[in-house]
Amino acid sequence: MAPLLHPEEIMLQFTYKLKLTERVKAKCSRHPRYNPVKDGRAGIRGGCSTCFSLYDLHQARIALDAAQREFVRRAGPWARQREPRQRKAADATEEPPLHPLELR
């Protein structure tokens, strides 16, 4: 039988980095004026499958944005701020270069 762990003995740690950069530019060939943002589901005419796909894509983006905001909200109390990078000691002790006007 596996040993039982007390809740205070369990620790969850993970690193999460998400970067999405997708640009979608699409329109229905039969209904070029359909805009899922403005028209919504009610603006789809004749049960067009392309318009439904555009609407579903828009809804998926809204859901993804909401999930990302929710994750940031919930992870905020545990997230650590990054500290600025330390400069090398040699760089910090060097004198800055002379300005060209000071050489005259």
N, C-alpha and C positions, 0 to 999 in steps of 0.2 A: 504494500500500500504506500502511495506517495505521501511524503510529509506535508502536513497542512501549514500554509503560510498565513501569518496574521496580516491583516490589511496594511499595518504600518511597516511591514517588511517588504512590501512590493513597491518598486520604483519604476516609473515609466520615463524613458528619456529617448528623444528622437530629434533628428534635425530635419527640417522641412524647408525646402526652397522651391518656389513655384514661379516660373517666368513663362508667360504665354505671349507670343507675338504672332498672331494670325490675322490676316486681313482678307476678308471675303467680300468680293464685289460680284453680286449676282442679281439677275432679274429673270422673270418668267418671259419666255419668248411669246407666249400667247397673251399674257397680261402684263405688258411692260410697265404699267403705271401702278401695279400693286406694290404697296409698301407695308410690310408687316408691323412696323413701328406705329404708323399712323392708322392703317386700316384694320389691323388685328385679324382675328379669325373670321369675323363677320364680313370682311372685305374680299374673301376668297369667292370667286365666281365659278359656278359649274363644277365644284368639286375637283378643281385642278390639282394634280399631284405635285407639280412644281411649286405652286403657291403654298401648298400645305408643307412642303419641305422647307421653304423659306421661313414660314411661320414657326415650324419646329426648331429650326436653327436659331431664330431670334429668341425663342423661349429657353433654349439650352444656354444661350449666352447670359440671359437674365438670371437663370438658376446658378450658373457658375460664378457670376459676380456676387450673388447673394451668399453662396457658400464660402467664397473667399473672405468676404467681409465678416461673416460669422466666425470663421476660423481665427481671423486676426483679433476679433473682439474677445473670444474665449482664451486665446493663447497670450493675450496681452499681459496679464498678471505674472506670468512665468517667463516671459521673454526678457533676455538680457540685452542691454544696449551695447553696441560695439564700441570698444575703446579706439581712439585714433591710433594709427601706426606710430611706433616709436622711431625717431630719427636716429641714424647711426651717430656714435660719439664723434667720429672724425668729421662728419658734416657739420655738426653743431659747433665745433671749435674753430673751423676755418673762417677766415675773414671774408666778407663779401668782396666780389671783384670791384675794382675801382671804376668809377664812372668815367666815360671818355673825356668829359670836360675837365676832370680833375688831373689828367695827365699833362695838360699844357702848362 
